[in-house]
Amino acid sequence: MKSSLKFCVIAAGEYDGYVAEPRAYEWDIAAGHAILKHAGGMVTDFDNKEIKYGKRDFKNPSLILKSKNIL
């Protein structure tokens, strides 16, 4: 499943969550992150900290996508 679609199915409540190893850059997830957040979900790292943007290398850590159903 493509990256942006993962965010959308979780935002729609079709899945409760998804875990991804670090490989995406900030621009790969920004739109999906906005959609999921607007739907009441959240994107965190493995330390349960919300993903921030503007990192020096633009590389994301491991991600956990969470629907509003599991927050």
Protein Blocks (a to p, Z undefined) as FASTA:
>chain_A
ZZklmmmmmmnopagbdcdddfbafklmmmmmmmmmmnopacddfkopacdehifklpac
ddddddfklZZ
